[in-house]
Amino acid sequence: MARCRSCNAEIVWAVTRHGKHMPVDAEPSADGNVELVDDAGTMRATVHAQATLDAGPLHLSHYATCPDAASWRGR
């Protein structure tokens, strides 16, 4: 677990299938579309186009919920 440097929310850093690091809200969300899987100590994020029933608990990208997300884009 980590904390967002802007809003102090609990986040998980995950790696996408393209190798990019992605901040994800630590708590699952009913509106979530990000599946987190622990792969030998590395959190892997799979973004689903829509909620899938067999994916288990889904999370939201922290970029979708952070009030300061715009200040971090493009860095």
C-alpha positions in Angstrom: 0.0 0.0 0.0 1.0 3.5 -0.6 -0.6 6.9 -0.3 -1.3 9.5 -3.0 1.0 12.5 -2.6 -1.8 14.9 -3.5 -4.9 13.7 -1.7 -3.4 11.2 0.8 -5.8 8.4 -0.3 -4.6 4.7 0.0 -3.5 3.4 -3.4 -1.8 0.4 -4.9 0.8 0.7 -7.6 0.2 -1.8 -10.3 1.8 -2.6 -13.6 -0.4 -2.7 -16.8 0.0 -5.3 -19.6 2.0 -2.6 -21.4 4.4 -2.2 -18.5 3.2 1.2 -17.3 2.8 1.9 -13.6 -0.8 2.8 -12.6 -2.1 4.1 -9.3 -5.3 2.2 -8.3 -7.6 2.9 -5.4 -6.9 0.4 -2.7 -10.6 -0.3 -1.9 -12.8 -2.1 -4.4 -15.6 -0.1 -6.0 -19.0 -1.0 -7.3 -18.1 1.1 -10.4 -14.7 -0.4 -10.8 -13.2 -1.8 -14.0 -9.6 -2.6 -12.9 -8.7 -6.1 -11.8 -5.7 -6.5 -9.5 -3.7 -9.7 -9.4 -0.6 -10.4 -7.3 2.0 -11.9 -9.6 4.9 -13.1 -7.4 4.9 -9.8 -5.5 4.1 -7.5 -8.5 0.6 -6.2 -8.7 -0.7 -6.6 -12.2 -3.6 -4.4 -13.4 -6.1 -5.5 -16.1 -8.5 -2.8 -17.2 -11.8 -4.2 -18.4 -14.1 -2.4 -20.9 -17.0 -3.3 -18.7 -17.5 -5.1 -15.4 -17.0 -8.8 -15.7 -18.7 -11.2 -13.3 -15.8 -13.6 -13.0 -13.1 -10.9 -12.3 -13.7 -10.7 -8.6 -13.5 -7.4 -6.8 -12.8 -4.5 -9.2 -11.1 -1.2 -8.4 -10.9 2.2 -10.0 -7.9 3.9 -11.4 -6.9 6.6 -8.9 -6.8 9.0 -11.8 -10.6 8.7 -11.9 -11.0 9.6 -8.2 -8.2 11.9 -7.3 -9.2 15.6 -7.1 -5.6 16.5 -8.2 -5.3 14.0 -11.0 -4.9 16.7 -13.7 -1.8 18.0 -12.1 -0.1 14.6 -12.5 -1.0 13.9 -16.1 1.7 14.2 -18.8 4.6 13.9 -16.4 
